[in-house]
Amino acid sequence: MEEDVSGIVLSKQDLREVTAFAAVCAEAVLTLFEADRPDDSRPRDAIGAAWEFARGGERGKALRDMAWAALRAAKDAKSPAACEAARAAMASAGAAYLHPLAKATQVKHILGAGAHAARAAELAAGDDRSVGAGHVERMAQRATPVVVDVLERFPVAPAGGGRVGELIRVLDARLRR
């Protein structure tokens, strides 16, 4: 089945709300990374840059650079939970770059930070999927009506992506109720 890739209208305020939601999600597990690599501020910096954009800052090279730095931090993490926590931070900064295309893959920009955060929490709890489910539920409760409205403009999350992809789909389904 072919996807409709026509444009979706997204205001700067929509992007700010999505980015704020992503930052909240990533902050919830930042301590997992910081316990693993206490001298590495890249994920914290990425979340800070996401908050700066969400609160009225500009979407530019610095924000993108912070996202890439958090991804490099994920690769340097010693534990899988810390890696996923850094990926959540990367996704929080990357949320500002949600594209106005009606493609299911764009849902990752909206929910990726939450899914990576839930996976980090699961891994920190010995790969306990009930911890991830609880984390997803708490994130769903924190999603603003604007975040849900933006999400509903896009097709449902795509298949694939391993456990993080599964968590994206769970959060997607929960928010679209």
N, C-alpha and C positions, 0 to 999 in steps of 0.2 A: 504494500500500500504506500503510495507516495504522499509525503507530507506537504501541507500547505506552508510555504515559506513567505507568505505575504507579511508585510510589516505590522507590528503591534505598536500602539501608541504607549510610550513610556515617558513620563515627565521626570525631571531631575528629582523632584520630591519622591516619586515612586522609587527611584534608584537609591535615594538616601534612606528610605524606610527599609528596603530590602537589605541594604548594607548594615544598617543598625541591627536588624534581626540576626544577620550572619555574625556580627561582632558579639552579640549577646551569647550566641551558641558557642562560639570559639572561646570566649572568656571562661565558660563553665569548666573547661578542661585544660586551660593554660598551665595550671600548676603541675599537671602530669609531665609536660615538657620541661618546665623549669626545675622540677626535682631531678630529672634525668640529665639536664645540661644547664646548671644554674648560671653559668657565665655567658650564655647565648641569649641575647635579647631579640633576635630576629622575629620570632613569632609574636612577642609582645609588641614590638614595633609595628608589625603588620596590622595587628588589631587596633593599635593606636591610630594608624593611618586610616583604617576603615572608619573609626569613630570620628576622626577629623572630617572626612568626607561627609559622613552621615549628619554631622552638625553644621554643615554649610561650606566646607572646604571644596577645593576644586579637585576634579578627577584628572590627574595628570601623570607624568612620568614617575614622580616620587611614589605615588600610590602603587603603581604597577611594579616598580622596583622592590618595594617592600613585600609585595605578594611573592615575587620570584625569590627573594631572600628567605622568606619563610619556607618555601618549597625546598630550598637548599638545606635549611635547618632540619627539615624532616628527614632528608637523606643522611644527615649527620647524627640523628638520634640513635641512642643505644637500644632503646626498647621499642617494640611495636606500638605500645600505647602512646609513647612520646612522639613517635613518628606521626600517628594519626592526629594528635593534638596540634602539631605544627602544620599539618595539612588543613586542619580546621581554620587555623589562623590565616593561612594562605588563601583559603576560600573566602574568608571574611573580607579581605582586601579585594579579592577578585570579583566579589558580588557587585561592586560598583560598575563592572564592565558587562553587565547583563545586556545582551543584544536584543533589539526589538524585532526579532525574527520568530515566526510561529513554528519553532522547532522544539521538539521534546528535549533535545540535549541542553537547551537553555535553562531547563529546570534545575540543573546542577548549579548554576550561578545563584539561584534562590535558596536552594536547600543543601548544597554541598557542605557548607560549614557545619550545619546541624548533623548531617550524616557522619561526617568525619569525627565530630565530637562524640556522637553516640558510640561509634566504633571504638574510639579511644577509651571511653568509660567501660565498655564491655571488656576490652583487652586488659585494662587495669584491674578488673574484677575476675581475672582468670578466664576470659572469654565467655562470660555469663551473659547470654542473650537477653535475659530478663532485665538486666541492668540497662542495656541498650534500649529496650522497649520503654522502660521507665523514663529514660532520658528523652526519647522521642516524644513521649506524652507531655513532659514538662516544657519542651520546646514548642510543641503545638499550642499549648496554653499561652505562651508568650508571644506568639505571632499576632501582629496587629491586623485589624481588618484591611488595611492597605496592602500588607504583605499577602494576605489571602486573595484579595482582589487581583493583584499583579499575577500571582501564581495561576489563577483561573483563566487568565488571558492566553496561557500557553497550553499545548497538548500535555497529557499526562506524562510523567517521567518514563524514559525508555527502559527497556530490558537491559540486562547485563550489568557490568560494573562490580561483580563480586558482592561481598557483604555490604560494602558502602553503597553500592547501587541498590541493593535490597532495602537498606535503611532510607535511602532517598525516596523509594517508592512507597514505603510505609508512611513516612512523614507526608508525602504528597497526598496519599489517599486520606490520611487523617485530616489534613487541612481542607480538602475539597468537600468534606461532608456537609 
